[in-house]
Amino acid sequence: MGASSMILSIRNNLNLLSNRKKLKNRLGGYYSESKQEYNLPKASKTELNALAQRLQKEYKIRMTKVIIITILLFLGLVYAFTYSSNGIIELLSC
């Protein structure tokens, strides 16, 4: 790699850094005039607890589904392997 291409690469990287600094800690992009405001409702402690319990329940259900699907796929692969291994053994024994 020549020196001129290395210098060009460094210069391009420095230009990208200056663009990144513009975006640092910004939600709205490049323009400082456009500030995004969020009006989030206040949640009580009971609502947060109910939300946490619902999320835990959904997580348990999702993980149960993932485990069941994984087991079914594994059993399918084991069945396919044993079925094909019998055919391979018969081919090799001839």
N, CA, C and O atoms as a GROMACS GRO file, in nm:
protein
  376
    1MET      N    1   0.085  -0.116   0.000
    1MET     CA    2   0.000   0.000   0.000
    1MET      C    3   0.090   0.123   0.000
    1MET      O    4   0.182   0.134   0.081
    2GLY      N    5   0.063   0.214  -0.090
    2GLY     CA    6   0.145   0.333  -0.100
    2GLY      C    7   0.115   0.434   0.008
    2GLY      O    8   0.010   0.430   0.072
    3ALA      N    9   0.209   0.526   0.026
    3ALA     CA   10   0.192   0.628   0.130
    3ALA      C   11   0.075   0.719   0.098
    3ALA      O   12   0.003   0.762   0.188
    4SER      N   13   0.054   0.749  -0.028
    4SER     CA   14  -0.056   0.840  -0.064
    4SER      C   15  -0.191   0.778  -0.033
    4SER      O   16  -0.283   0.848   0.010
    5SER      N   17  -0.205   0.646  -0.054
    5SER     CA   18  -0.333   0.583  -0.024
    5SER      C   19  -0.357   0.575   0.127
    5SER      O   20  -0.470   0.584   0.174
    6MET      N   21  -0.246   0.559   0.205
    6MET     CA   22  -0.262   0.558   0.350
    6MET      C   23  -0.304   0.696   0.400
    6MET      O   24  -0.390   0.707   0.488
    7ILE      N   25  -0.244   0.799   0.345
    7ILE     CA   26  -0.280   0.936   0.384
    7ILE      C   27  -0.425   0.963   0.349
    7ILE      O   28  -0.499   1.023   0.427
    8LEU      N   29  -0.467   0.919   0.232
    8LEU     CA   30  -0.606   0.938   0.190
    8LEU      C   31  -0.701   0.863   0.283
    8LEU      O   32  -0.807   0.915   0.318
    9SER      N   33  -0.666   0.743   0.324
    9SER     CA   34  -0.748   0.665   0.414
    9SER      C   35  -0.760   0.734   0.550
    9SER      O   36  -0.869   0.739   0.608
   10ILE      N   37  -0.649   0.786   0.601
   10ILE     CA   38  -0.651   0.856   0.730
   10ILE      C   39  -0.737   0.981   0.720
   10ILE      O   40  -0.814   1.011   0.811
   11ARG      N   41  -0.725   1.055   0.611
   11ARG     CA   42  -0.804   1.176   0.592
   11ARG      C   43  -0.954   1.144   0.587
   11ARG      O   44  -1.035   1.214   0.647
   12ASN      N   45  -0.988   1.038   0.515
   12ASN     CA   46  -1.129   0.998   0.508
   12ASN      C   47  -1.182   0.956   0.645
   12ASN      O   48  -1.296   0.989   0.680
   13ASN      N   49  -1.101   0.885   0.723
   13ASN     CA   50  -1.144   0.845   0.857
   13ASN      C   51  -1.163   0.966   0.947
   13ASN      O   52  -1.256   0.968   1.028
   14LEU      N   53  -1.077   1.065   0.936
   14LEU     CA   54  -1.092   1.186   1.016
   14LEU      C   55  -1.218   1.262   0.977
   14LEU      O   56  -1.285   1.319   1.063
   15ASN      N   57  -1.251   1.264   0.848
   15ASN     CA   58  -1.374   1.329   0.806
   15ASN      C   59  -1.496   1.258   0.862
   15ASN      O   60  -1.594   1.322   0.899
   16LEU      N   61  -1.491   1.125   0.869
   16LEU     CA   62  -1.601   1.051   0.928
   16LEU      C   63  -1.614   1.078   1.077
   16LEU      O   64  -1.726   1.080   1.130
   17LEU      N   65  -1.502   1.097   1.147
   17LEU     CA   66  -1.508   1.128   1.289
   17LEU      C   67  -1.579   1.260   1.313
   17LEU      O   68  -1.657   1.272   1.408
   18SER      N   69  -1.553   1.359   1.230
   18SER     CA   70  -1.618   1.488   1.251
   18SER      C   71  -1.769   1.475   1.233
   18SER      O   72  -1.844   1.542   1.303
   19ASN      N   73  -1.815   1.392   1.142
   19ASN     CA   74  -1.959   1.370   1.125
   19ASN      C   75  -2.017   1.297   1.245
   19ASN      O   76  -2.131   1.323   1.284
   20ARG      N   77  -1.940   1.206   1.303
   20ARG     CA   78  -1.989   1.131   1.418
   20ARG      C   79  -2.006   1.222   1.540
   20ARG      O   80  -2.098   1.203   1.619
   21LYS      N   81  -1.917   1.319   1.555
   21LYS     CA   82  -1.927   1.410   1.669
   21LYS      C   83  -2.054   1.492   1.662
   21LYS      O   84  -2.108   1.531   1.766
   22LYS      N   85  -2.102   1.520   1.542
   22LYS     CA   86  -2.226   1.595   1.528
   22LYS      C   87  -2.344   1.515   1.582
   22LYS      O   88  -2.439   1.572   1.635
   23LEU      N   89  -2.338   1.384   1.569
   23LEU     CA   90  -2.449   1.299   1.608
   23LEU      C   91  -2.442   1.255   1.754
   23LEU      O   92  -2.534   1.192   1.805
   24LYS      N   93  -2.333   1.287   1.822
   24LYS     CA   94  -2.314   1.240   1.958
   24LYS      C   95  -2.420   1.299   2.050
   24LYS      O   96  -2.443   1.420   2.052
   25ASN      N   97  -2.485   1.212   2.127
   25ASN     CA   98  -2.590   1.250   2.223
   25ASN      C   99  -2.705   1.324   2.156
   25ASN      O  100  -2.764   1.413   2.217
   26ARG      N  101  -2.740   1.288   2.034
   26ARG     CA  102  -2.849   1.354   1.963
   26ARG      C  103  -2.950   1.249   1.920
   26ARG      O  104  -2.914   1.141   1.874
   27LEU      N  105  -3.075   1.283   1.936
   27LEU     CA  106  -3.180   1.195   1.888
   27LEU      C  107  -3.233   1.242   1.753
   27LEU      O  108  -3.284   1.161   1.676
   28GLY      N  109  -3.220   1.371   1.724
   28GLY     CA  110  -3.285   1.426   1.607
   28GLY      C  111  -3.200   1.433   1.484
   28GLY      O  112  -3.250   1.475   1.380
   29GLY      N  113  -3.074   1.394   1.488
   29GLY     CA  114  -2.990   1.398   1.370
   29GLY      C  115  -2.894   1.514   1.373
   29GLY      O  116  -2.847   1.554   1.480
   30TYR      N  117  -2.864   1.569   1.256
   30TYR     CA  118  -2.761   1.671   1.244
   30TYR      C  119  -2.806   1.807   1.295
   30TYR      O  120  -2.724   1.884   1.346
   31TYR      N  121  -2.932   1.838   1.283
   31TYR     CA  122  -2.977   1.975   1.306
   31TYR      C  123  -3.003   1.999   1.454
   31TYR      O  124  -3.081   1.927   1.517
   32SER      N  125  -2.936   2.100   1.509
   32SER     CA  126  -2.951   2.128   1.651
   32SER      C  127  -3.085   2.193   1.682
   32SER      O  128  -3.129   2.191   1.797
   33GLU      N  129  -3.152   2.251   1.581
   33GLU     CA  130  -3.280   2.318   1.605
   33GLU      C  131  -3.391   2.218   1.632
   33GLU      O  132  -3.486   2.248   1.705
   34SER      N  133  -3.381   2.099   1.576
   34SER     CA  134  -3.489   2.001   1.587
   34SER      C  135  -3.465   1.912   1.708
   34SER      O  136  -3.394   1.812   1.700
   35LYS      N  137  -3.525   1.949   1.819
   35LYS     CA  138  -3.515   1.868   1.939
   35LYS      C  139  -3.643   1.787   1.954
   35LYS      O  140  -3.753   1.841   1.940
   36GLN      N  141  -3.628   1.660   1.982
   36GLN     CA  142  -3.745   1.575   1.996
   36GLN      C  143  -3.786   1.575   2.142
   36GLN      O  144  -3.704   1.557   2.232
   37GLU      N  145  -3.913   1.595   2.164
   37GLU     CA  146  -3.966   1.593   2.300
   37GLU      C  147  -4.059   1.474   2.314
   37GLU      O  148  -4.137   1.442   2.225
   38TYR      N  149  -4.048   1.411   2.427
   38TYR     CA  150  -4.133   1.296   2.456
   38TYR      C  151  -4.217   1.327   2.578
   38TYR      O  152  -4.164   1.368   2.682
   39ASN      N  153  -4.344   1.308   2.567
   39ASN     CA  154  -4.436   1.324   2.680
   39ASN      C  155  -4.481   1.185   2.723
   39ASN      O  156  -4.586   1.136   2.682
   40LEU      N  157  -4.399   1.124   2.806
   40LEU     CA  158  -4.431   0.990   2.852
   40LEU      C  159  -4.518   0.998   2.977
   40LEU      O  160  -4.492   1.081   3.064
   41PRO      N  161  -4.620   0.913   2.986
   41PRO     CA  162  -4.705   0.916   3.105
   41PRO      C  163  -4.630   0.860   3.226
   41PRO      O  164  -4.542   0.776   3.213
   42LYS      N  165  -4.667   0.909   3.342
   42LYS     CA  166  -4.608   0.859   3.466
   42LYS      C  167  -4.675   0.726   3.502
   42LYS      O  168  -4.797   0.712   3.489
   43ALA      N  169  -4.596   0.631   3.545
   43ALA     CA  170  -4.650   0.500   3.581
   43ALA      C  171  -4.638   0.480   3.731
   43ALA      O  172  -4.538   0.516   3.792
   44SER      N  173  -4.742   0.423   3.788
   44SER     CA  174  -4.739   0.396   3.932
   44SER      C  175  -4.662   0.266   3.957
   44SER      O  176  -4.632   0.191   3.865
   45LYS      N  177  -4.632   0.243   4.083
   45LYS     CA  178  -4.554   0.125   4.118
   45LYS      C  179  -4.632  -0.004   4.089
   45LYS      O  180  -4.573  -0.104   4.050
   46THR      N  181  -4.763  -0.002   4.108
   46THR     CA  182  -4.844  -0.122   4.081
   46THR      C  183  -4.848  -0.151   3.931
   46THR      O  184  -4.846  -0.267   3.890
   47GLU      N  185  -4.855  -0.046   3.850
   47GLU     CA  186  -4.854  -0.067   3.704
   47GLU      C  187  -4.720  -0.123   3.658
   47GLU      O  188  -4.715  -0.209   3.571
   48LEU      N  189  -4.612  -0.074   3.717
   48LEU     CA  190  -4.480  -0.126   3.681
   48LEU      C  191  -4.464  -0.271   3.724
   48LEU      O  192  -4.406  -0.352   3.651
   49ASN      N  193  -4.515  -0.306   3.842
   49ASN     CA  194  -4.508  -0.444   3.887
   49ASN      C  195  -4.591  -0.535   3.798
   49ASN      O  196  -4.548  -0.646   3.765
   50ALA      N  197  -4.709  -0.488   3.758
   50ALA     CA  198  -4.794  -0.567   3.669
   50ALA      C  199  -4.726  -0.587   3.534
   50ALA      O  200  -4.732  -0.695   3.476
   51LEU      N  201  -4.662  -0.482   3.484
   51LEU     CA  202  -4.588  -0.492   3.358
   51LEU      C  203  -4.473  -0.590   3.369
   51LEU      O  204  -4.451  -0.670   3.278
   52ALA      N  205  -4.399  -0.584   3.480
   52ALA     CA  206  -4.286  -0.676   3.500
   52ALA      C  207  -4.334  -0.820   3.504
   52ALA      O  208  -4.271  -0.908   3.445
   53GLN      N  209  -4.444  -0.846   3.574
   53GLN     CA  210  -4.497  -0.982   3.582
   53GLN      C  211  -4.544  -1.031   3.445
   53GLN      O  212  -4.522  -1.147   3.409
   54ARG      N  213  -4.609  -0.943   3.369
   54ARG     CA  214  -4.655  -0.981   3.236
   54ARG      C  215  -4.537  -1.012   3.144
   54ARG      O  216  -4.542  -1.108   3.066
   55LEU      N  217  -4.431  -0.932   3.153
   55LEU     CA  218  -4.313  -0.957   3.071
   55LEU      C  219  -4.245  -1.088   3.109
   55LEU      O  220  -4.199  -1.162   3.022
   56GLN      N  221  -4.239  -1.118   3.239
   56GLN     CA  222  -4.180  -1.245   3.283
   56GLN      C  223  -4.262  -1.363   3.233
   56GLN      O  224  -4.206  -1.464   3.191
   57LYS      N  225  -4.394  -1.350   3.237
   57LYS     CA  226  -4.482  -1.457   3.190
   57LYS      C  227  -4.464  -1.478   3.039
   57LYS      O  228  -4.455  -1.592   2.993
   58GLU      N  229  -4.458  -1.368   2.963
   58GLU     CA  230  -4.436  -1.379   2.818
   58GLU      C  231  -4.300  -1.440   2.788
   58GLU      O  232  -4.287  -1.520   2.695
   59TYR      N  233  -4.198  -1.405   2.866
   59TYR     CA  234  -4.065  -1.461   2.846
   59TYR      C  235  -4.065  -1.612   2.871
   59TYR      O  236  -4.005  -1.688   2.795
   60LYS      N  237  -4.133  -1.655   2.978
   60LYS     CA  238  -4.139  -1.799   3.007
   60LYS      C  239  -4.210  -1.874   2.894
   60LYS      O  240  -4.166  -1.982   2.854
   61ILE      N  241  -4.319  -1.817   2.844
   61ILE     CA  242  -4.392  -1.882   2.734
   61ILE      C  243  -4.305  -1.889   2.610
   61ILE      O  244  -4.301  -1.992   2.543
   62ARG      N  245  -4.235  -1.781   2.579
   62ARG     CA  246  -4.149  -1.777   2.459
   62ARG      C  247  -4.035  -1.878   2.472
   62ARG      O  248  -4.003  -1.948   2.376
   63MET      N  249  -3.974  -1.885   2.591
   63MET     CA  250  -3.864  -1.979   2.609
   63MET      C  251  -3.913  -2.124   2.603
   63MET      O  252  -3.842  -2.211   2.553
   64THR      N  253  -4.033  -2.150   2.653
   64THR     CA  254  -4.090  -2.284   2.644
   64THR      C  255  -4.110  -2.324   2.499
   64THR      O  256  -4.078  -2.436   2.459
   65LYS      N  257  -4.163  -2.231   2.419
   65LYS     CA  258  -4.181  -2.258   2.276
   65LYS      C  259  -4.047  -2.284   2.208
   65LYS      O  260  -4.036  -2.376   2.127
   66VAL      N  261  -3.946  -2.203   2.240
   66VAL     CA  262  -3.814  -2.221   2.178
   66VAL      C  263  -3.756  -2.357   2.215
   66VAL      O  264  -3.699  -2.425   2.130
   67ILE      N  265  -3.770  -2.396   2.341
   67ILE     CA  266  -3.714  -2.526   2.384
   67ILE      C  267  -3.788  -2.640   2.315
   67ILE      O  268  -3.724  -2.736   2.270
   68ILE      N  269  -3.920  -2.631   2.305
   68ILE     CA  270  -3.997  -2.738   2.239
   68ILE      C  271  -3.959  -2.749   2.092
   68ILE      O  272  -3.939  -2.859   2.041
   69ILE      N  273  -3.948  -2.636   2.023
   69ILE     CA  274  -3.910  -2.638   1.881
   69ILE      C  275  -3.769  -2.693   1.864
   69ILE      O  276  -3.743  -2.769   1.770
   70THR      N  277  -3.677  -2.655   1.954
   70THR     CA  278  -3.540  -2.705   1.946
   70THR      C  279  -3.536  -2.856   1.965
   70THR      O  280  -3.465  -2.926   1.893
   71ILE      N  281  -3.612  -2.907   2.061
   71ILE     CA  282  -3.615  -3.051   2.085
   71ILE      C  283  -3.673  -3.124   1.964
   71ILE      O  284  -3.620  -3.228   1.923
   72LEU      N  285  -3.782  -3.070   1.906
   72LEU     CA  286  -3.841  -3.134   1.789
   72LEU      C  287  -3.744  -3.136   1.671
   72LEU      O  288  -3.732  -3.237   1.601
   73LEU      N  289  -3.675  -3.025   1.649
   73LEU     CA  290  -3.577  -3.022   1.540
   73LEU      C  291  -3.462  -3.119   1.565
   73LEU      O  292  -3.416  -3.186   1.472
   74PHE      N  293  -3.417  -3.127   1.690
   74PHE     CA  294  -3.309  -3.220   1.722
   74PHE      C  295  -3.352  -3.364   1.699
   74PHE      O  296  -3.278  -3.444   1.643
   75LEU      N  297  -3.474  -3.397   1.744
   75LEU     CA  298  -3.523  -3.533   1.722
   75LEU      C  299  -3.539  -3.562   1.573
   75LEU      O  300  -3.512  -3.674   1.528
   76GLY      N  301  -3.584  -3.463   1.496
   76GLY     CA  302  -3.594  -3.482   1.351
   76GLY      C  303  -3.459  -3.506   1.288
   76GLY      O  304  -3.447  -3.591   1.199
   77LEU      N  305  -3.358  -3.433   1.331
   77LEU     CA  306  -3.224  -3.454   1.278
   77LEU      C  307  -3.168  -3.590   1.317
   77LEU      O  308  -3.103  -3.657   1.236
   78VAL      N  309  -3.193  -3.632   1.441
   78VAL     CA  310  -3.147  -3.765   1.484
   78VAL      C  311  -3.215  -3.873   1.402
   78VAL      O  312  -3.151  -3.969   1.360
   79TYR      N  313  -3.346  -3.858   1.379
   79TYR     CA  314  -3.417  -3.955   1.297
   79TYR      C  315  -3.362  -3.958   1.155
   79TYR      O  316  -3.339  -4.065   1.099
   80ALA      N  317  -3.340  -3.841   1.097
   80ALA     CA  318  -3.287  -3.835   0.960
   80ALA      C  319  -3.147  -3.895   0.954
   80ALA      O  320  -3.113  -3.962   0.857
   81PHE      N  321  -3.066  -3.873   1.057
   81PHE     CA  322  -2.931  -3.929   1.058
   81PHE      C  323  -2.935  -4.080   1.070
   81PHE      O  324  -2.862  -4.150   0.998
   82THR      N  325  -3.018  -4.132   1.158
   82THR     CA  326  -3.024  -4.278   1.173
   82THR      C  327  -3.081  -4.343   1.048
   82THR      O  328  -3.035  -4.450   1.007
   83TYR      N  329  -3.180  -4.280   0.987
   83TYR     CA  330  -3.238  -4.334   0.864
   83TYR      C  331  -3.134  -4.334   0.753
   83TYR      O  332  -3.122  -4.432   0.679
   84SER      N  333  -3.059  -4.225   0.740
   84SER     CA  334  -2.959  -4.217   0.633
   84SER      C  335  -2.837  -4.302   0.665
   84SER      O  336  -2.771  -4.351   0.574
   85SER      N  337  -2.806  -4.321   0.793
   85SER     CA  338  -2.689  -4.403   0.827
   85SER      C  339  -2.714  -4.549   0.791
   85SER      O  340  -2.620  -4.618   0.752
   86ASN      N  341  -2.838  -4.597   0.803
   86ASN     CA  342  -2.868  -4.733   0.762
   86ASN      C  343  -2.846  -4.748   0.612
   86ASN      O  344  -2.792  -4.849   0.568
   87GLY      N  345  -2.886  -4.651   0.536
   87GLY     CA  346  -2.865  -4.655   0.391
   87GLY      C  347  -2.719  -4.648   0.356
   87GLY      O  348  -2.674  -4.714   0.262
   88ILE      N  349  -2.642  -4.569   0.430
   88ILE     CA  350  -2.498  -4.557   0.403
   88ILE      C  351  -2.428  -4.689   0.436
   88ILE      O  352  -2.339  -4.733   0.363
   89ILE      N  353  -2.467  -4.753   0.547
   89ILE     CA  354  -2.406  -4.880   0.584
   89ILE      C  355  -2.437  -4.987   0.479
   89ILE      O  356  -2.350  -5.068   0.446
   90GLU      N  357  -2.558  -4.988   0.426
   90GLU     CA  358  -2.592  -5.085   0.323
   90GLU      C  359  -2.513  -5.059   0.194
   90GLU      O  360  -2.471  -5.153   0.126
   91LEU      N  361  -2.492  -4.932   0.162
   91LEU     CA  362  -2.412  -4.900   0.043
   91LEU      C  363  -2.267  -4.941   0.060
   91LEU      O  364  -2.204  -4.988  -0.035
   92LEU      N  365  -2.212  -4.925   0.179
   92LEU     CA  366  -2.073  -4.956   0.204
   92LEU      C  367  -2.051  -5.107   0.211
   92LEU      O  368  -1.943  -5.155   0.177
   93SER      N  369  -2.151  -5.182   0.256
   93SER     CA  370  -2.134  -5.326   0.271
   93SER      C  371  -2.141  -5.402   0.139
   93SER      O  372  -2.100  -5.518   0.132
   94CYS      N  373  -2.191  -5.339   0.034
   94CYS     CA  374  -2.200  -5.408  -0.095
   94CYS      C  375  -2.070  -5.416  -0.166
   94CYS      O  376  -2.064  -5.472  -0.276
   0.00000   0.00000   0.00000
